[in-house]
Amino acid sequence: MTTCRRCGGSRLRLRIGRRVYNAFHNANAEAARAARAKDGAR
């Protein structure tokens, strides 16, 4: 028997809404980080 690829056998999985929120938050944080780096390079 193999373990779940997503949870690695821990039985803990993020719900779809939390996965969407995390993806949005990470993309937004990365865009802000890139903007700060661009402004700081002047």
C-alpha positions, 0 to 999 in steps of 0.5 A: 500500500502506498501513501497519499502523494498530497499529504504524505500519509499524515492524513492532513490536507489543506482544503481547497479554499486555503490552497487558493488563498495561499497561492494568491497570498504568495503571488501578491507577496512575490509581486510586492517583493519584486516591486521593492527590489526594482524601486531599490535598484535606482 
